[in-house]
Amino acid sequence: MSVASAIAAAAQRLSRVSDTSRLDAELLMAHALGISRSDMLLYRMQDDEPAAFTQLISAREKSQPVAQIIGEQEFFGLTLAITPDVLIPRSDSESVVEASLRAKPDARRVLDCGTGSGALLLALLANFPQAEGVGIERSAAAVEVARANAASLDLANRARVILADWHQPGWADDLGRFDLIIANPPYVEDDADLAPDVRLYEPAAALFAGAQGLDDYRVLIPQLPRLLTQTGVAMLEIGATQAAQVSEIAREHGFTAHAHPDLAGRDRALELRLTLGKAESVS
């Protein structure tokens, strides 16, 4: 069977589990061929189907995400290594990066809380040549993924990724202050009905945050004033219906809050700024 015919047949099979079955099949075929999707579409569609393709399609039929199968994901123009230990970066999160670039273009110190693959931090540092950053992550396996991504993008000298957990006392004692803090904390409700590729394959600890999905905001936000400079900005990713609730938590701890939409027009990034005189001294 030719590459073109194999892709068509695979797309039909995958239509039961994916809304992007044709794209999935093309990405998996390009991976099996060891070339880019564009080169495959231009030059290789009449080649013979590679033997590895069937196994890749079988994995996707079981709802395993394409990014995990091929081991990488594009995010904000960067190619990031992906493993089952980290969330797969999504296009929704690119709006958090874009909002951060607009809100604090002069940032020189950046903190990423819950860095996972390093997607947010590395995208910002790639666009902030003047900045250095720290990524904190409570999963040792995820720390290794983020460090590897920083190295592959030649950002290891400006991105320090450390094992730390904002639920634990003293996690930020030696970090100092930052011009920009970004975070994509767990924010999914415990009983949320998630797609099988998320529910079965992505790390639950990075997804779920209590009955309302707000538990981690309630822990992290009160700690931000002592980590921000007086004119600093915190940019938090939020669920599409959480802007009002997270804004109220932020106001209780000395912040003003402003929501930014994603490409679909849903609230996705919440910009926090300290009201005058609210920065806390570093102990």
PyMOL commands that set and color helices and strands:
alter all, ss='L'
color gray80, all
select helices_A, chain A and resi 3-14+21-33+37-43+53-61+66-70+91-103+119-127+140-152+196-199+204-206+215-223+243-251
alter helices_A, ss='H'
color red, helices_A
select strands_A, chain A and resi 72-75+78-81+109-113+132-137+159-163+178-183+228-237+255-261+267-274
alter strands_A, ss='S'
color yellow, strands_A
deselect
rebuild
show_as cartoon
